[in-house]
Amino acid sequence: MRTLRVQDGLLRSPPLRWALCAKVVPMTHFDLLAKLVADCASRDVTCYEHEYDSQVFGSWSVTFGGPHHRTRFSWDGKESYLGVSESDFENSNSVPNWVPNPEVCIGGTDLAGKDVFEHIYKMVAARYGT
């Protein structure tokens, strides 16, 4: 379904490329995520959680790690900024205490999804020895 917008006092349908972009961007995101999850799983690093919200500028978060330490990556689609937080876990019932790590955050409007996922992969590899 295409959304109508008002232009020059008339209801107009947006260009088809808008509708296409709304479908392609999430598909690209999930393709990149699937590759990252598979690469990490082959090295015994678990993806614990993932959220994606196309209605908040494509913002998303993903959490990787092991049973006693996890790293959460949060992409702010509006600001084009990747935040990184870490938490230790004593056991599976532990409540996370996410501590931001601003030294490894990245941002910039020229970042492509592939660049962000490459940064995440490098961070996961460095932190969890993959």
N, C-alpha and C positions, 0 to 999 in steps of 0.2 A: 504494500500500500504506500502510495506516495503522498507526502504532506503538501498541502497548498499553502502559499504565502501571499501576502498582499504586496503588490508592486504597482505604483502609479494608480492607486485606488482600485485596482482589479485583482481578483484572485488568480494566481498563476501557479503552475506546477513547477517545482525546481528542476534544474537540468538533471537528466538521468545519471550523470556522473556523480551527483550527490548521493543518490540511492546506491549506486555501485560502490562508492567509497565506504559507505556505512556497512556494507557487507564484506568488502575485501579486507579492510583493516583488522576486524576481529579474526577472520580466517588466517591472516598472516600471523597474528599474535599467537593463535593456538597451534599453528604449524611450528613456529619457533619454540614455543613452550614444550611441545611434544618431543622435539629433538633434544632440548635441554634435559628434560626429565629422563629420557632414555639414556642419554650419555651419563647422567649422574647415577641412575639406577645400576648401570653396568659397573659402577665403582662403589657400590654400597652406600650411596648418599640418597636419602629419602626425600621426596617432595611431600611435605606434611599438609600443605594447605595452598589453595589458589582461589583468588577472587578476581572477577573482571566485571566492570560496569561501563557499558557503552554509552550510558546516559550521563556519565560524569567525565566527558572528554576522553573516554577510553582508559580511564584510570584502572590500575590493577595492583595486586600484590601476590607474592608467592613466597613460600617458606621452605627452605631446604635445611638438611642437617642430619644429625644422628640422634641417638636416644638421649644424650646428655647435653647437647649444645645445638642450637638452631639459629639460622640467619634468615631474617625476613627482608625482602626487597619490595619496596612500595613505589610504584610509578604514578606520579601526579600528571595526568594527561593535560591539564590546563597549563601548568607551569613547566612542563617538559623536564621533570626533575625526578631522579631515582634516589629515594631515601633508603638507607640500610640500617637495620637494627639487629641486635644479637641478644640472646637469652640463654642462660644455663638452666638445665632441668635435672633435679635430683632423681626423679622417677617419673613414670607416665602420668601420675596425678598432679604433678607440679603445676602451679600457675605461672605463666611466663612473666618475666620482668624485663620487658624490652628496653634495651639501652641503645640509643642512637649512636651511630659511628659516622660522624660527618666527614671524616678523612677519606672515606671511600665512596661518598655520594658523587653522582655526576648529574649534569643538567645542561640544557641548551636546546634551542628550538631546531637546530640542524641535526639532532640525533635521530637516526633511523631505528626502527625496532630491532633490527639485526645488531646494531652497535650496542644497544642496551643489553640484549641477551648475551652477547660476547663478553661484556663487562661482568655480568652475573656469573657466567661460566668460569671466568678467570678467578673471580672472588671465591666461588665454591671450591675450585681446584686448589687454590692457595690455602683456604681454611681447613678443608677436609682431606687434603692430600690426594686428590683425584687427578 
